Amino acid sequence: MLAQLAIPTDRLTADVLDAPVRVNPRLRTSLGRARWKRGKTGELVIAIELHPSLAADAEQYRDTVTHEVAHLAAGRGAGHGPAWRAWHRKLGGSARRTATVAEAAALGIERKRRKRSARRVVATCERCGFELVRARALAARRTYTHIGCGGTFRPGLRTPGELT
């Protein structure tokens, strides 16, 4: 399969070369994914799953396959770091983490933006009055020290600018 796409395979291990490539109709927002899972006898099984719409665009198909093969070659914990980027470039890919929204839309894939949680004041320094603004609350049973003045933070959720 990789030879059909003219992907250089001389440095890939046999398990990566033999990884099955499947179309997964359950993929909704991603073009593909590299899978690592344990088989029935405990061995590590790797596979590549692709979005069904990729068949419509040969260039995007090739870039997505090289993207996923680079994940398999770089290793499970590599993510989109330097090892993955190096492999993606060696395989002739763009070394980009994801397809653009426009590229995905051209294939009929809708990418929804994640809704950011509202940031709010979660604690106030008892010494200097500094307000710690975060999206998530602090753990209730811990004591937090303000690194700027050495004071202790007093937890209390409110929106920024709200009077206490």
Backbone as a chain_set.jsonl record, in Angstrom:
{"seq": "MLAQLAIPTDRLTADVLDAPVRVNPRLRTSLGRARWKRGKTGELVIAIELHPSLAADAEQYRDTVTHEVAHLAAGRGAGHGPAWRAWHRKLGGSARRTATVAEAAALGIERKRRKRSARRVVATCERCGFELVRARALAARRTYTHIGCGGTFRPGLRTPGELT", "coords": {"N": [[0.82, -1.192, 0.0], [1.928, 1.275, 0.818], [3.924, 1.495, -1.08], [2.456, 1.935, -3.389], [1.765, 4.575, -3.093], [4.116, 5.83, -3.464], [5.811, 6.198, -1.257], [8.724, 6.506, 0.637], [10.082, 3.595, 1.964], [12.292, 2.435, 3.087], [13.415, 2.799, 5.654], [11.539, 1.996, 7.471], [10.13, -0.171, 9.949], [9.242, -3.678, 9.932], [6.765, -4.197, 11.183], [5.432, -1.751, 10.968], [5.322, -1.459, 8.203], [3.621, -3.556, 7.6], [1.265, -2.785, 8.752], [-2.234, -2.7, 8.847], [-4.42, -0.763, 6.751], [-7.368, 0.833, 7.174], [-10.691, 1.866, 6.3], [-12.622, 3.894, 8.307], [-15.812, 4.446, 9.061], [-16.785, 5.669, 11.315], [-15.215, 7.781, 12.061], [-15.462, 11.159, 12.561], [-14.571, 13.868, 12.833], [-11.868, 13.814, 12.371], [-9.267, 13.171, 9.98], [-7.804, 10.86, 9.973], [-6.322, 8.193, 11.961], [-3.753, 6.754, 13.976], [-3.567, 3.593, 15.401], [-2.902, 1.858, 18.373], [-3.211, -1.104, 19.958], [-3.897, -3.778, 22.277], [-3.724, -7.149, 21.344], [-5.641, -10.26, 21.311], [-3.973, -12.118, 22.477], [-2.273, -10.587, 23.916], [-0.296, -9.275, 22.474], [1.046, -6.335, 20.868], [-0.892, -4.57, 18.634], [-0.916, -2.764, 15.657], [-2.503, -0.263, 13.634], [-3.903, 1.648, 10.92], [-6.417, 4.022, 10.582], [-8.735, 5.524, 8.405], [-10.642, 8.382, 7.286], [-13.688, 8.047, 5.458], [-14.124, 9.949, 3.377], [-11.671, 10.634, 2.335], [-10.971, 9.329, -0.002], [-11.698, 10.902, -2.103], [-9.772, 12.854, -2.568], [-6.677, 12.683, -3.684], [-4.169, 13.823, -3.003], [-4.555, 14.772, -0.366], [-5.166, 12.351, 0.801], [-2.714, 10.977, 0.576], [-1.07, 12.626, 2.191], [-2.333, 12.313, 4.652], [-2.054, 9.548, 5.116], [0.781, 9.357, 5.254], [1.132, 10.947, 7.497], [-0.086, 9.39, 9.521], [1.444, 7.026, 9.34], [3.878, 8.062, 10.117], [3.321, 8.524, 12.825], [3.182, 5.854, 13.723], [5.801, 5.02, 13.15], [7.367, 6.778, 14.698], [6.657, 6.131, 17.265], [4.649, 5.257, 20.139], [4.407, 7.25, 22.219], [5.251, 9.618, 21.044], [3.674, 11.642, 19.972], [3.028, 14.728, 18.344], [5.602, 15.611, 18.197], [9.2, 16.341, 17.848], [10.345, 13.886, 16.867], [8.213, 12.71, 15.505], [7.718, 14.73, 13.56], [10.12, 14.632, 12.119], [9.983, 12.033, 11.029], [7.659, 12.337, 9.481], [8.475, 14.183, 7.57], [10.556, 12.685, 6.339], [9.031, 10.765, 5.103], [7.834, 12.182, 3.154], [5.781, 13.895, 3.795], [3.914, 16.828, 4.927], [4.548, 17.613, 7.49], [2.78, 18.893, 9.136], [0.538, 19.255, 11.899], [-2.29, 18.946, 11.723], [-4.945, 18.813, 9.267], [-6.047, 21.726, 7.497], [-8.923, 23.748, 8.34], [-10.275, 24.453, 6.034], [-9.353, 22.503, 4.212], [-10.439, 20.206, 5.383], [-13.151, 20.856, 5.244], [-13.52, 20.849, 2.48], [-13.598, 18.175, 2.008], [-15.936, 17.534, 3.153], [-15.966, 17.361, 5.894], [-16.812, 18.443, 9.0], [-15.383, 20.627, 11.221], [-15.652, 21.371, 14.483], [-15.218, 24.109, 16.618], [-13.7, 24.053, 19.787], [-15.428, 24.897, 22.696], [-14.372, 27.388, 24.764], [-13.938, 27.391, 28.236], [-15.246, 29.729, 30.557], [-13.096, 32.155, 31.917], [-12.271, 32.919, 35.246], [-11.964, 34.551, 38.448], [-10.338, 32.63, 40.741], [-9.07, 32.604, 43.14], [-7.764, 34.766, 45.711], [-4.937, 36.58, 46.733], [-4.096, 36.813, 50.089], [-2.246, 38.547, 51.173], [-1.267, 40.49, 49.214], [-3.406, 40.975, 47.544], [-3.574, 40.049, 44.924], [-5.291, 38.696, 42.156], [-6.025, 35.466, 41.149], [-6.624, 34.209, 38.074], [-8.35, 31.775, 36.398], [-9.574, 29.015, 34.384], [-10.408, 26.73, 35.625], [-11.318, 25.641, 38.916], [-9.377, 25.813, 41.97], [-7.965, 23.091, 43.842], [-9.781, 22.237, 46.691], [-8.799, 21.354, 49.189], [-6.152, 22.05, 49.422], [-3.315, 24.148, 50.133], [-2.307, 27.155, 48.746], [0.44, 29.083, 47.691], [1.304, 32.414, 46.96], [3.619, 33.114, 44.595], [4.738, 35.537, 44.029], [4.62, 37.268, 46.313], [4.63, 35.696, 48.561], [2.398, 35.346, 50.064], [-0.754, 33.777, 51.113], [-3.15, 32.138, 49.089], [-6.593, 32.81, 49.01], [-9.284, 30.878, 48.388], [-12.049, 31.447, 46.162], [-14.643, 31.71, 44.025], [-15.395, 33.864, 41.352], [-16.365, 36.231, 38.84], [-13.944, 38.089, 36.908], [-13.242, 41.353, 38.14], [-15.495, 41.586, 39.693], [-16.876, 42.609, 42.785], [-15.908, 41.638, 46.112]], "CA": [[0.0, 0.0, 0.0], [2.804, 2.444, 0.858], [4.635, 1.551, -2.356], [1.532, 2.516, -4.367], [1.762, 6.023, -2.884], [5.509, 6.27, -3.656], [6.336, 6.611, 0.04], [9.973, 5.777, 0.902], [9.855, 2.637, 3.044], [13.547, 1.773, 3.432], [13.762, 2.917, 7.075], [10.414, 1.575, 8.304], [10.202, -1.531, 10.459], [8.283, -4.595, 9.309], [5.418, -4.063, 11.756], [4.813, -0.547, 10.402], [5.04, -1.753, 6.791], [2.507, -4.508, 7.54], [0.081, -2.253, 9.451], [-3.396, -2.594, 7.963], [-5.045, 0.557, 6.576], [-8.806, 0.596, 7.065], [-11.604, 3.009, 6.293], [-13.459, 3.848, 9.499], [-16.917, 5.388, 8.887], [-17.117, 6.322, 12.583], [-14.429, 9.008, 12.207], [-16.32, 12.3, 12.224], [-13.876, 15.157, 12.733], [-10.456, 13.651, 12.013], [-9.044, 12.525, 8.697], [-7.25, 9.545, 10.207], [-5.675, 7.987, 13.249], [-2.911, 5.585, 14.173], [-4.096, 2.855, 16.552], [-2.119, 0.85, 19.072], [-4.055, -1.801, 20.928], [-3.457, -5.121, 22.635], [-4.455, -8.237, 20.713], [-6.22, -11.248, 22.224], [-2.908, -12.823, 23.2], [-1.458, -9.592, 24.607], [0.663, -8.61, 21.601], [0.672, -4.99, 20.441], [-1.374, -4.55, 17.259], [-1.01, -1.4, 15.157], [-3.325, -0.123, 12.432], [-4.221, 3.017, 10.509], [-7.817, 4.191, 10.203], [-8.906, 6.73, 7.59], [-11.99, 8.88, 7.042], [-14.154, 7.61, 4.141], [-14.079, 11.015, 2.373], [-10.316, 10.83, 1.808], [-10.865, 8.74, -1.339], [-12.001, 11.937, -3.09], [-8.647, 13.769, -2.755], [-5.47, 11.857, -3.652], [-3.086, 14.514, -2.303], [-4.87, 14.751, 1.061], [-5.067, 10.942, 1.193], [-1.294, 10.674, 0.736], [-0.553, 13.352, 3.345], [-2.901, 11.713, 5.856], [-1.407, 8.245, 5.326], [2.148, 9.589, 5.74], [0.965, 11.475, 8.854], [-0.357, 8.27, 10.43], [2.615, 6.138, 9.322], [4.885, 8.742, 10.937], [2.98, 8.222, 14.219], [3.586, 4.474, 14.006], [7.26, 4.933, 13.094], [7.955, 7.552, 15.792], [6.371, 5.456, 18.533], [3.372, 5.571, 20.783], [4.403, 8.465, 23.026], [5.904, 10.731, 20.348], [2.731, 12.711, 19.651], [3.411, 15.513, 17.168], [6.883, 16.209, 18.563], [10.293, 16.339, 16.88], [10.522, 12.574, 16.224], [7.123, 12.56, 14.542], [7.949, 15.67, 12.45], [11.232, 14.109, 11.311], [9.461, 10.908, 10.252], [6.696, 12.804, 8.476], [9.265, 14.772, 6.475], [11.236, 11.585, 5.634], [8.029, 10.052, 4.312], [7.337, 13.076, 2.114], [4.609, 14.633, 4.269], [4.048, 18.262, 5.171], [4.931, 17.784, 8.9], [1.767, 19.675, 9.868], [-0.212, 18.428, 12.845], [-3.649, 18.654, 11.27], [-5.393, 19.456, 8.034], [-6.705, 22.998, 7.78], [-10.385, 23.692, 8.356], [-10.707, 24.502, 4.632], [-9.099, 21.188, 3.62], [-11.432, 19.281, 5.934], [-14.467, 21.237, 4.7], [-13.556, 20.415, 1.077], [-13.916, 16.75, 2.027], [-17.227, 17.368, 3.815], [-15.757, 17.098, 7.316], [-17.037, 19.668, 9.771], [-14.583, 20.738, 12.435], [-16.248, 22.306, 15.437], [-14.264, 24.698, 17.555], [-13.998, 23.768, 21.186], [-15.906, 26.038, 23.463], [-13.497, 27.664, 25.901], [-14.659, 27.68, 29.469], [-15.06, 31.108, 30.997], [-12.065, 32.356, 32.927], [-12.791, 33.673, 36.38], [-11.077, 34.632, 39.599], [-10.535, 31.445, 41.568], [-8.484, 32.833, 44.457], [-7.17, 36.074, 45.928], [-3.84, 36.534, 47.696], [-4.471, 37.531, 51.315], [-1.229, 39.544, 51.488], [-1.152, 41.603, 48.271], [-4.662, 41.178, 46.828], [-3.494, 39.536, 43.56], [-6.388, 37.793, 41.809], [-5.633, 34.362, 40.289], [-7.688, 33.988, 37.101], [-8.216, 30.484, 35.733], [-10.822, 28.423, 33.918], [-10.793, 25.698, 36.573], [-11.138, 25.973, 40.325], [-8.267, 25.174, 42.663], [-8.362, 22.008, 44.744], [-10.26, 22.847, 47.933], [-8.08, 20.927, 50.397], [-4.743, 22.396, 49.34], [-2.926, 25.524, 50.425], [-1.533, 27.692, 47.634], [1.247, 30.243, 48.061], [1.571, 33.345, 45.862], [5.068, 33.146, 44.39], [5.164, 36.935, 43.947], [4.803, 37.936, 47.602], [4.711, 34.711, 49.641], [1.118, 35.264, 50.766], [-1.582, 32.596, 50.884], [-4.344, 32.39, 48.292], [-7.888, 32.512, 49.598], [-10.164, 30.476, 47.287], [-13.346, 32.094, 46.034], [-14.962, 31.849, 42.604], [-16.175, 35.0, 40.892], [-15.884, 36.723, 37.553], [-12.983, 39.18, 37.1], [-13.806, 42.675, 38.33], [-16.622, 41.52, 40.622], [-16.487, 42.961, 44.151], [-16.148, 40.567, 47.087]], "C": [[0.868, 1.262, 0.0], [3.566, 2.602, -0.453], [3.762, 2.179, -3.442], [1.517, 4.031, -4.269], [3.144, 6.632, -3.073], [6.084, 6.86, -2.374], [7.615, 5.822, 0.288], [9.826, 4.877, 2.13], [11.132, 1.991, 3.56], [13.887, 1.821, 4.916], [12.644, 2.465, 8.012], [10.579, 0.13, 8.742], [9.093, -2.379, 9.837], [6.88, -4.433, 9.872], [4.695, -2.831, 11.227], [4.441, -0.797, 8.939], [3.82, -2.664, 6.636], [1.238, -4.003, 8.211], [-1.092, -2.135, 8.481], [-3.926, -1.158, 7.912], [-6.515, 0.296, 6.299], [-9.551, 1.914, 6.966], [-12.516, 2.84, 7.498], [-14.585, 4.874, 9.351], [-17.315, 6.11, 10.174], [-16.287, 7.577, 12.837], [-15.278, 10.18, 11.73], [-15.541, 13.586, 11.98], [-12.408, 15.025, 12.381], [-10.34, 12.902, 10.699], [-8.479, 11.119, 8.865], [-6.697, 9.427, 11.6], [-4.852, 6.711, 13.22], [-3.401, 4.912, 15.449], [-3.057, 1.885, 17.079], [-3.077, 0.189, 20.037], [-3.49, -3.192, 21.177], [-4.349, -6.143, 21.95], [-4.965, -9.222, 21.761], [-5.167, -11.986, 23.036], [-1.941, -11.867, 23.889], [-0.444, -8.875, 23.749], [0.13, -7.239, 21.173], [0.312, -5.017, 18.958], [-1.49, -3.092, 16.829], [-1.832, -1.386, 13.878], [-3.505, 1.361, 12.142], [-5.676, 3.036, 10.08], [-7.97, 5.524, 9.495], [-10.375, 7.093, 7.436], [-12.431, 8.463, 5.638], [-14.034, 8.668, 3.043], [-12.707, 11.215, 1.752], [-10.141, 10.267, 0.402], [-11.062, 9.79, -2.429], [-10.808, 12.842, -3.404], [-7.338, 13.005, -2.58], [-4.34, 12.51, -2.861], [-3.307, 14.492, -0.792], [-4.782, 13.325, 1.611], [-3.608, 10.588, 1.479], [-0.731, 11.357, 1.977], [-1.074, 12.745, 4.648], [-2.259, 10.357, 6.142], [0.012, 8.44, 5.843], [2.125, 10.129, 7.168], [0.804, 10.319, 9.846], [0.792, 7.276, 10.472], [3.727, 6.753, 10.17], [4.605, 8.528, 12.426], [3.444, 6.82, 14.586], [5.103, 4.342, 14.054], [7.922, 5.639, 14.282], [7.721, 6.894, 17.146], [5.169, 6.038, 19.236], [3.36, 6.904, 21.531], [4.935, 9.705, 22.327], [4.969, 11.896, 20.049], [3.092, 13.397, 18.353], [4.734, 16.239, 17.421], [7.938, 16.074, 17.485], [10.485, 15.001, 16.155], [9.45, 12.356, 15.165], [7.342, 13.461, 13.324], [9.048, 15.164, 11.528], [10.753, 12.941, 10.445], [8.518, 11.376, 9.157], [7.422, 13.436, 7.293], [9.974, 13.692, 5.66], [10.274, 10.855, 4.699], [7.409, 10.926, 3.229], [6.097, 13.859, 2.503], [4.925, 16.084, 4.551], [4.549, 18.59, 6.573], [4.008, 18.747, 9.631], [0.985, 18.732, 10.766], [-1.569, 18.014, 12.294], [-3.906, 19.297, 9.922], [-6.062, 20.774, 8.408], [-8.214, 22.807, 7.769], [-10.912, 23.677, 6.927], [-10.495, 23.153, 3.944], [-10.122, 20.167, 4.102], [-12.817, 19.579, 5.358], [-14.605, 20.799, 3.241], [-13.896, 18.936, 0.961], [-15.257, 16.47, 2.712], [-17.119, 17.048, 5.297], [-15.882, 18.409, 8.076], [-16.211, 19.625, 11.045], [-15.21, 21.787, 13.323], [-15.165, 22.834, 16.362], [-14.697, 24.358, 18.967], [-14.425, 25.037, 21.886], [-14.983, 26.222, 24.672], [-14.329, 27.966, 27.13], [-14.295, 29.088, 29.936], [-13.98, 31.184, 32.068], [-12.637, 33.238, 34.022], [-11.753, 33.679, 37.499], [-11.367, 33.42, 40.481], [-9.945, 31.608, 42.961], [-7.88, 34.231, 44.502], [-6.08, 35.939, 46.978], [-4.215, 37.389, 48.903], [-3.483, 38.633, 51.66], [-1.282, 40.742, 50.541], [-2.422, 41.859, 47.458], [-4.652, 40.704, 45.374], [-4.624, 38.551, 43.32], [-5.888, 36.75, 40.81], [-6.812, 34.029, 39.385], [-7.396, 32.686, 36.36], [-9.575, 30.019, 35.246], [-11.326, 27.382, 34.919], [-10.51, 26.141, 37.992], [-9.904, 25.274, 40.878], [-8.807, 24.051, 43.537], [-8.65, 22.596, 46.117], [-9.387, 22.525, 49.142], [-6.6, 21.268, 50.373], [-4.525, 23.848, 49.718], [-2.024, 25.978, 49.291], [-0.825, 28.963, 48.083], [1.489, 31.088, 46.818], [3.079, 33.5, 45.736], [5.597, 34.58, 44.365], [5.446, 37.577, 45.297], [4.909, 36.968, 48.779], [3.425, 34.587, 50.434], [0.354, 33.997, 50.407], [-2.797, 32.984, 50.068], [-5.58, 31.955, 49.054], [-8.826, 32.148, 48.46], [-11.48, 31.226, 47.31], [-13.644, 32.365, 44.577], [-15.789, 33.098, 42.357], [-15.626, 35.449, 39.557], [-14.915, 37.867, 37.795], [-13.695, 40.532, 37.216], [-14.977, 42.721, 39.3], [-16.139, 41.816, 42.041], [-16.776, 41.805, 45.088], [-16.811, 41.111, 48.319]], "O": [[0.583, 2.211, -0.731], [3.824, 3.724, -0.888], [4.271, 2.877, -4.319], [1.279, 4.708, -5.27], [3.323, 7.831, -2.863], [6.757, 7.89, -2.399], [7.61, 4.597, 0.168], [9.482, 5.352, 3.212], [11.067, 1.086, 4.392], [14.599, 0.939, 5.396], [12.795, 2.546, 9.231], [11.105, -0.696, 7.997], [8.127, -1.85, 9.287], [5.903, -4.521, 9.128], [3.477, -2.858, 11.053], [3.368, -0.392, 8.491], [3.078, -2.556, 5.66], [0.234, -4.713, 8.24], [-0.959, -1.537, 7.413], [-3.883, -0.434, 8.906], [-6.871, -0.37, 5.327], [-9.105, 2.941, 7.478], [-13.111, 1.781, 7.694], [-14.335, 6.069, 9.502], [-18.098, 7.059, 10.132], [-16.613, 8.36, 13.73], [-15.76, 10.174, 10.597], [-15.821, 14.312, 11.026], [-11.754, 16.033, 12.114], [-11.204, 12.099, 10.349], [-8.658, 10.274, 7.988], [-6.606, 10.409, 12.337], [-5.19, 5.736, 12.549], [-3.624, 5.578, 16.46], [-2.411, 1.174, 16.309], [-3.695, 0.869, 20.856], [-2.705, -3.711, 20.383], [-5.574, -6.025, 21.969], [-4.744, -9.034, 22.957], [-5.435, -12.427, 24.153], [-0.901, -12.294, 24.391], [0.216, -7.952, 24.227], [-1.079, -7.017, 21.124], [1.116, -5.438, 18.126], [-2.083, -2.277, 17.536], [-1.859, -2.364, 13.131], [-3.289, 2.212, 13.005], [-6.12, 2.181, 9.314], [-7.409, 6.533, 9.923], [-11.245, 6.222, 7.452], [-11.625, 8.519, 4.709], [-13.856, 8.312, 1.878], [-12.59, 11.901, 0.737], [-9.24, 10.697, -0.318], [-10.633, 9.586, -3.565], [-10.83, 13.538, -4.419], [-6.934, 12.713, -1.455], [-3.628, 11.827, -2.125], [-2.38, 14.229, -0.025], [-4.371, 13.121, 2.753], [-3.302, 9.973, 2.501], [0.01, 10.736, 2.738], [-0.343, 12.671, 5.636], [-1.954, 10.052, 7.294], [0.417, 7.754, 6.782], [3.004, 9.803, 7.966], [1.474, 10.277, 10.878], [1.091, 6.732, 11.535], [4.442, 6.032, 10.866], [5.54, 8.368, 13.211], [4.036, 6.621, 15.647], [5.636, 3.631, 14.905], [8.923, 5.156, 14.811], [8.509, 7.084, 18.073], [4.736, 7.157, 18.962], [2.361, 7.621, 21.466], [5.062, 10.753, 22.96], [5.429, 13.026, 19.888], [3.425, 12.738, 17.368], [4.953, 17.342, 16.922], [7.628, 15.735, 16.343], [10.76, 14.987, 14.956], [9.737, 11.88, 14.067], [7.174, 13.019, 12.187], [8.93, 15.251, 10.306], [11.083, 12.871, 9.261], [8.566, 10.874, 8.034], [7.026, 13.244, 6.143], [10.0, 13.763, 4.432], [10.668, 10.386, 3.631], [6.555, 10.465, 2.471], [5.427, 14.428, 1.64], [6.07, 16.517, 4.428], [4.939, 19.729, 6.83], [4.401, 19.351, 10.629], [0.791, 17.56, 10.44], [-1.949, 16.847, 12.393], [-3.188, 20.2, 9.493], [-6.584, 20.918, 9.513], [-8.717, 21.814, 7.245], [-11.88, 22.977, 6.629], [-11.351, 22.705, 3.181], [-10.613, 19.356, 3.317], [-13.566, 18.66, 5.024], [-15.695, 20.418, 2.813], [-14.419, 18.493, -0.061], [-15.667, 15.316, 2.839], [-18.062, 16.528, 5.894], [-15.145, 19.362, 7.822], [-16.33, 18.697, 11.846], [-15.288, 22.959, 12.955], [-14.305, 22.085, 16.826], [-15.881, 24.371, 19.301], [-13.851, 26.107, 21.685], [-14.837, 25.319, 25.496], [-15.307, 28.711, 27.065], [-13.177, 29.561, 29.729], [-13.954, 30.383, 33.002], [-13.388, 34.177, 33.759], [-10.794, 32.907, 37.486], [-12.501, 33.213, 40.914], [-10.275, 30.843, 43.868], [-7.531, 34.806, 43.471], [-6.267, 35.267, 47.993], [-4.604, 38.547, 48.756], [-3.84, 39.571, 52.373], [-1.335, 41.885, 50.996], [-2.503, 42.864, 46.751], [-5.624, 40.932, 44.654], [-4.895, 37.683, 44.15], [-5.383, 37.104, 39.744], [-7.871, 33.617, 39.861], [-6.328, 32.521, 35.77], [-10.606, 30.561, 35.644], [-12.533, 27.175, 35.046], [-9.586, 26.914, 38.246], [-9.443, 24.273, 40.329], [-9.975, 24.066, 43.924], [-7.849, 23.367, 46.646], [-9.255, 23.36, 50.036], [-5.858, 20.806, 51.24], [-5.436, 24.671, 49.633], [-1.087, 25.274, 48.915], [-1.407, 29.808, 48.764], [1.833, 30.566, 45.758], [3.74, 33.964, 46.665], [6.772, 34.813, 44.649], [6.399, 38.346, 45.429], [5.246, 37.385, 49.886], [3.359, 33.805, 51.383], [0.753, 33.243, 49.52], [-3.411, 34.023, 50.31], [-5.617, 30.884, 49.66], [-9.145, 33.005, 47.636], [-11.967, 31.599, 48.378], [-12.96, 33.175, 43.95], [-16.763, 33.36, 43.063], [-14.514, 35.07, 39.189], [-15.046, 38.565, 38.801], [-14.637, 40.811, 36.474], [-15.407, 43.807, 39.689], [-15.091, 41.316, 42.45], [-17.751, 41.075, 44.907], [-17.091, 40.359, 49.252]]}, "num_chains": 1, "name": "protein.A"}
